[in-house]
Amino acid sequence: IFVEETVLSTRESVDDALLEQRLLARLTALGLVVRHVHGRERCTIPMDLPLPDTAGAVLATGAAGALVHPSSGYMLPRALGAAASVVEALTDAWDQGPAVALAAARRALWPQRTRQLHALQTFGLEVLLDLDQAGSQAFFGALGGLDAADWQVLMGSDPDRQRLTAAMGRLFLTAPGSVRGALLRPCLRPAGRRQLLRAFTPGRS
């Protein structure tokens, strides 16, 4: 079987030995005995990378291209969802030269709407970083209490802005007071306000 112990988001590094200790404690609580370990994997996924440069000879994608969802850590839906449009942009513009083709691919990978969404997801990361264990449980409890369509929009990689705003409003209205406070707290910091400005101001990236 495959088992995993993870920290969703943190400003501080977490010792691997502590994670392994927690994992063994969970297995013990479930009545599972480890008789043989076939392999171990340890990784750190940066969730707050800045958007890639808009120029240059390399088209960054995957984790290196900031495709990791800043709030959830998911990457594959975003990467796979953008693949077809990026390939189409490359092939359509390739006869005009590699530089033009790369620029077209970057626009396909990071249109304005997606840049604004990334700013909003980064704001969500600021919310998560402020939560302690009880706060995290309350937050995800409120998130899980929404309709499936709402949390898919909130955790998705390319939602419609109107549906996203509506889902955010329903989360705020149905969440307990502690979660509402956590959602508002980043607004008091300059970095949080900048992310919201990038997310909701037309023409900004």
Sequence and secondary structure as in RCSB ss.txt:
>XXXX:A:sequence
IFVEETVLSTRESVDDALLEQRLLARLTALGLVVRHVHGRERCTIPMDLPLPDTAGAVLATGAAGALVHPSSGYM
LPRALGAAASVVEALTDAWDQGPAVALAAARRALWPQRTRQLHALQTFGLEVLLDLDQAGSQAFFGALGGLDAAD
WQVLMGSDPDRQRLTAAMGRLFLTAPGSVRGALLRPCLRPAGRRQLLRAFTPGRS
>XXXX:A:secstr
       S  SS   HHHHHHHHHHHHHHTT               S      SSSS    GGGGT S TTT   
HHHHHHHHHHHHHHHHHHGGG HHHHHHHHHHHHS HHHHHHHHHHHHHHHHHHT  HHHHHHHHHHHHTS HHH
HHHHH SS  HHHHHHHHHHHHHHS HHHHHHHHGGGGSHHHHHHHHHHHSTT  
